[in-house]
Amino acid sequence: MLQRPVELAQYTSRELRCKLRSLGLRASVGRTGVCWDNAMAESFFGALKNELVHRTTFPTRAHAHRAIVRYIEMFYNRKRLHSGLGYKTPAEVHAEYEELQAAA
């Protein structure tokens, strides 16, 4: 028996859009067929898989979890330069943002 695919109606409903608008928020769901809406997440997960997951054999889920957290916190955010951030690390960009907020 074929299962019906899960629909995203609850995420794109008029009611949700109105609630988000009333809170001053913008939904992260784009139009159908717009492939770059999810580009940042796809880029991150591609890097994670290519730089860690596909190169490592994890004996347990706990080992995989620890290695992935370490990759994100110690390498991806603090050492890995990102072209989209002007060849800075996310930690550097965040620190600059925090400084600007403190000065304002």
PASEBA-1860 file (N, C-alpha, C; in nm, 3 decimals):
! residues 104
1> MLQRPVEL> 0.084/-0.118/0.000/0.000/0.000/0.000/0.089/0.124/0.000 ~ 0.065/0.215/-0.091/0.142/0.338/-0.099/0.092/0.438/0.003 ~ 0.188/0.501/0.069/0.149/0.606/0.164/0.149/0.740/0.093 ~ 0.056/0.822/0.131/0.048/0.957/0.076/0.162/1.040/0.134 ~ 0.230/1.120/0.052/0.339/1.201/0.104/0.289/1.304/0.206 ~ 0.374/1.334/0.302/0.339/1.433/0.403/0.332/1.569/0.334 ~ 0.226/1.640/0.357/0.209/1.771/0.295/0.258/1.880/0.390 ~ 0.300/1.989/0.333/0.350/2.101/0.411/0.242/2.205/0.437
9> AQYTSREL> 0.117/2.168/0.423/0.008/2.264/0.436/0.012/2.336/0.569 ~ 0.044/2.266/0.677/0.044/2.331/0.807/0.153/2.437/0.817 ~ 0.257/2.426/0.735/0.365/2.523/0.740/0.343/2.640/0.644 ~ 0.250/2.625/0.553/0.227/2.731/0.454/0.085/2.784/0.461 ~ 0.013/2.753/0.566/-0.126/2.795/0.575/-0.137/2.946/0.593 ~ -0.250/2.999/0.553/-0.278/3.143/0.569/-0.275/3.180/0.717 ~ -0.330/3.093/0.802/-0.334/3.121/0.946/-0.193/3.137/1.002 ~ -0.102/3.048/0.964/0.035/3.058/1.011/0.102/3.183/0.958
17> RCKLRSLG> 0.083/3.214/0.830/0.144/3.335/0.773/0.096/3.460/0.846 ~ -0.033/3.465/0.879/-0.087/3.580/0.952/-0.027/3.590/1.092 ~ -0.014/3.477/1.159/0.044/3.477/1.294/0.189/3.523/1.289 ~ 0.265/3.471/1.194/0.404/3.512/1.181/0.413/3.662/1.154 ~ 0.330/3.711/1.064/0.329/3.854/1.030/0.297/3.938/1.154 ~ 0.201/3.893/1.235/0.163/3.968/1.355/0.276/3.973/1.457 ~ 0.364/3.874/1.453/0.479/3.870/1.543/0.603/3.935/1.482 ~ 0.589/3.984/1.359/0.703/4.047/1.292/0.805/3.946/1.243
25> LRASVGRT> 0.761/3.822/1.217/0.850/3.717/1.171/0.824/3.684/1.025 ~ 0.923/3.624/0.962/0.912/3.583/0.822/0.934/3.432/0.814 ~ 0.848/3.364/0.744/0.860/3.218/0.729/0.982/3.184/0.647 ~ 1.043/3.071/0.677/1.161/3.030/0.602/1.127/2.942/0.484 ~ 1.001/2.913/0.464/0.957/2.829/0.353/0.938/2.916/0.231 ~ 1.001/2.877/0.121/0.991/2.957/-0.001/0.887/2.900/-0.096 ~ 0.885/2.954/-0.214/0.793/2.908/-0.317/0.837/2.771/-0.370 ~ 0.744/2.698/-0.420/0.774/2.569/-0.480/0.868/2.587/-0.598
33> GVCWDNAM> 0.970/2.505/-0.603/1.064/2.509/-0.714/1.175/2.610/-0.701 ~ 1.183/2.680/-0.588/1.290/2.776/-0.567/1.401/2.705/-0.490 ~ 1.499/2.659/-0.562/1.599/2.569/-0.504/1.695/2.636/-0.407 ~ 1.715/2.767/-0.417/1.815/2.830/-0.332/1.760/2.870/-0.195 ~ 1.631/2.849/-0.169/1.575/2.882/-0.037/1.647/2.808/0.075 ~ 1.690/2.688/0.047/1.751/2.604/0.149/1.902/2.591/0.128 ~ 1.960/2.680/0.053/2.101/2.666/0.013/2.196/2.665/0.131 ~ 2.171/2.749/0.232/2.262/2.752/0.347/2.264/2.619/0.422
41> AESFFGAL> 2.147/2.565/0.447/2.138/2.438/0.518/2.201/2.327/0.434 ~ 2.172/2.326/0.304/2.230/2.224/0.216/2.382/2.234/0.215 ~ 2.435/2.355/0.213/2.579/2.376/0.214/2.640/2.323/0.343 ~ 2.577/2.355/0.456/2.628/2.307/0.584/2.627/2.155/0.590 ~ 2.515/2.094/0.557/2.507/1.948/0.566/2.601/1.881/0.466 ~ 2.621/1.942/0.350/2.719/1.889/0.255/2.858/1.891/0.313 ~ 2.895/2.002/0.376/3.028/2.012/0.438/3.042/1.910/0.551 ~ 2.940/1.899/0.635/2.943/1.804/0.746/2.964/1.661/0.695
49> KNELVHRT> 2.890/1.624/0.593/2.902/1.489/0.539/3.037/1.466/0.473 ~ 3.082/1.561/0.390/3.207/1.543/0.319/3.330/1.552/0.408 ~ 3.326/1.639/0.508/3.443/1.662/0.591/3.449/1.572/0.713 ~ 3.339/1.511/0.752/3.341/1.426/0.872/3.270/1.292/0.852 ~ 3.142/1.296/0.824/3.060/1.175/0.830/3.107/1.066/0.734 ~ 3.134/1.102/0.608/3.173/1.000/0.510/3.317/0.952/0.528 ~ 3.393/1.021/0.611/3.533/0.983/0.634/3.553/0.906/0.764 ~ 3.446/0.886/0.839/3.458/0.830/0.973/3.365/0.711/0.990
57> TFPTRAHA> 3.413/0.611/1.062/3.329/0.500/1.103/3.301/0.519/1.251 ~ 3.175/0.533/1.286/3.136/0.556/1.425/3.090/0.425/1.486 ~ 3.149/0.384/1.599/3.107/0.257/1.661/2.967/0.262/1.722 ~ 2.924/0.381/1.765/2.791/0.394/1.825/2.732/0.530/1.786 ~ 2.603/0.543/1.808/2.537/0.672/1.784/2.594/0.779/1.876 ~ 2.627/0.740/1.999/2.684/0.837/2.094/2.818/0.890/2.044 ~ 2.901/0.803/1.987/3.028/0.848/1.929/3.003/0.945/1.813 ~ 2.907/0.912/1.728/2.874/0.998/1.615/2.825/1.134/1.665
65> HRAIVRYI> 2.738/1.132/1.763/2.685/1.257/1.819/2.797/1.345/1.873 ~ 2.886/1.288/1.952/2.997/1.365/2.009/3.088/1.421/1.899 ~ 3.116/1.340/1.799/3.204/1.383/1.691/3.140/1.497/1.610 ~ 3.011/1.488/1.587/2.942/1.592/1.510/2.935/1.722/1.590 ~ 2.905/1.713/1.719/2.905/1.833/1.803/3.043/1.897/1.804 ~ 3.146/1.815/1.819/3.285/1.865/1.820/3.318/1.931/1.685 ~ 3.278/1.869/1.575/3.303/1.926/1.443/3.238/2.064/1.431 ~ 3.113/2.073/1.472/3.041/2.201/1.459/3.101/2.306/1.551
73> EMFYNRKR> 3.116/2.274/1.678/3.160/2.373/1.776/3.308/2.408/1.767 ~ 3.391/2.311/1.739/3.536/2.336/1.743/3.595/2.368/1.606 ~ 3.541/2.310/1.500/3.599/2.333/1.368/3.512/2.426/1.282 ~ 3.389/2.385/1.255/3.305/2.459/1.160/3.282/2.603/1.206 ~ 3.252/2.623/1.333/3.222/2.757/1.382/3.345/2.841/1.416 ~ 3.458/2.777/1.449/3.573/2.852/1.502/3.696/2.854/1.411 ~ 3.708/2.758/1.320/3.829/2.751/1.238/3.803/2.755/1.088 ~ 3.690/2.701/1.045/3.661/2.688/0.902/3.619/2.823/0.845
81> LHSGLGYK> 3.694/2.873/0.747/3.661/2.999/0.683/3.547/2.979/0.584 ~ 3.457/3.077/0.577/3.339/3.068/0.492/3.341/3.182/0.390 ~ 3.338/3.147/0.264/3.342/3.250/0.160/3.222/3.344/0.170 ~ 3.108/3.292/0.208/2.988/3.375/0.222/2.995/3.473/0.338 ~ 3.093/3.454/0.425/3.113/3.545/0.539/3.239/3.629/0.522 ~ 3.283/3.643/0.398/3.404/3.722/0.374/3.530/3.652/0.423 ~ 3.532/3.521/0.413/3.644/3.438/0.457/3.676/3.459/0.605 ~ 3.569/3.465/0.684/3.577/3.468/0.829/3.507/3.344/0.881
89> TPAEVHAE> 3.527/3.315/1.008/3.454/3.205/1.070/3.321/3.256/1.123 ~ 3.224/3.166/1.142/3.098/3.209/1.202/3.119/3.272/1.340 ~ 3.215/3.221/1.417/3.242/3.277/1.549/3.292/3.420/1.539 ~ 3.376/3.449/1.440/3.424/3.587/1.421/3.310/3.680/1.383 ~ 3.226/3.636/1.293/3.112/3.718/1.249/3.017/3.742/1.366 ~ 2.994/3.640/1.446/2.907/3.654/1.562/2.966/3.753/1.663 ~ 3.096/3.743/1.687/3.162/3.835/1.780/3.151/3.980/1.730 ~ 3.169/3.999/1.601/3.155/4.134/1.544/3.012/4.185/1.562
97> YEELQAAA> 2.915/4.099/1.541/2.776/4.136/1.560/2.750/4.176/1.704 ~ 2.799/4.095/1.798/2.780/4.124/1.940/2.843/4.258/1.978 ~ 2.960/4.287/1.924/3.026/4.416/1.950/2.941/4.531/1.899 ~ 2.886/4.517/1.778/2.800/4.621/1.723/2.675/4.643/1.808 ~ 2.618/4.534/1.857/2.498/4.544/1.941/2.530/4.612/2.074 ~ 2.646/4.582/2.131/2.686/4.644/2.257/2.712/4.793/2.240 ~ 2.765/4.830/2.124/2.798/4.970/2.098/2.673/5.053/2.068 ~ 2.568/4.988/2.023/2.446/5.061/1.983/2.361/5.106/2.099
END
